[in-house]
Amino acid sequence: MNATELREKTPDQLRDELSNLKKEAFNLRFQQATGQLENTARMRSVKRDAARVKTVLNEKAAAAAE
């Protein structure tokens, strides 16, 4: 997921995407705690994707405020 794809989405879609990423991060943390996590790099990518979504949401909010 890259920022250009995210900028094309509406704020509601971005909020849904963020909630899905947070749920996935939660599930990955549980898998890691129980020793079931196979792809540890996925945790990093999910966190970064969530940060990208938050950044784009903040950009859209700032643009709307102007």
C-alpha positions in Angstrom: 0.0 0.0 0.0 1.5 3.3 -1.0 0.4 6.9 -0.2 -0.8 7.7 -3.7 -3.4 4.9 -3.4 -4.5 6.2 0.0 -4.8 9.8 -1.2 -7.4 8.6 -3.8 -9.7 7.3 -1.0 -12.3 9.2 1.0 -11.7 9.9 4.7 -14.4 7.3 5.6 -12.6 4.6 3.6 -9.3 5.6 5.3 -10.9 5.3 8.7 -12.1 1.8 7.8 -8.7 0.9 6.5 -7.1 2.1 9.7 -9.5 0.1 11.9 -8.7 -3.0 9.8 -5.0 -2.4 10.2 -5.3 -2.0 13.9 -7.3 -5.2 14.2 -4.6 -7.0 12.2 -1.8 -5.6 14.3 -3.7 -6.8 17.4 -4.0 -10.3 16.0 -0.4 -10.4 15.0 0.7 -9.4 18.5 -1.3 -12.3 19.9 0.2 -14.7 17.4 3.6 -13.5 18.4 2.9 -13.9 22.1 1.6 -17.5 21.6 4.5 -18.4 19.3 2.3 -18.9 16.2 3.6 -16.0 14.2 5.5 -17.1 11.1 6.0 -13.9 9.2 7.4 -11.4 11.7 8.0 -8.8 9.0 4.3 -8.5 8.6 4.1 -6.7 12.0 6.4 -4.0 10.7 4.6 -3.5 7.5 1.2 -3.3 9.2 2.5 -0.6 11.6 3.9 1.4 8.7 0.7 1.1 6.7 -1.3 2.4 9.7 1.1 5.3 10.0 0.6 6.1 6.3 -3.1 6.1 6.7 -2.9 8.4 9.7 -0.6 10.7 7.7 -3.0 10.9 4.8 -6.0 11.5 7.1 -4.1 14.4 8.8 -3.2 15.8 5.3 -6.9 15.7 4.3 -8.0 17.3 7.5 -5.5 20.1 7.1 -6.6 20.7 3.5 -10.2 20.8 4.6 -9.5 23.3 7.3 -8.0 25.8 4.9 
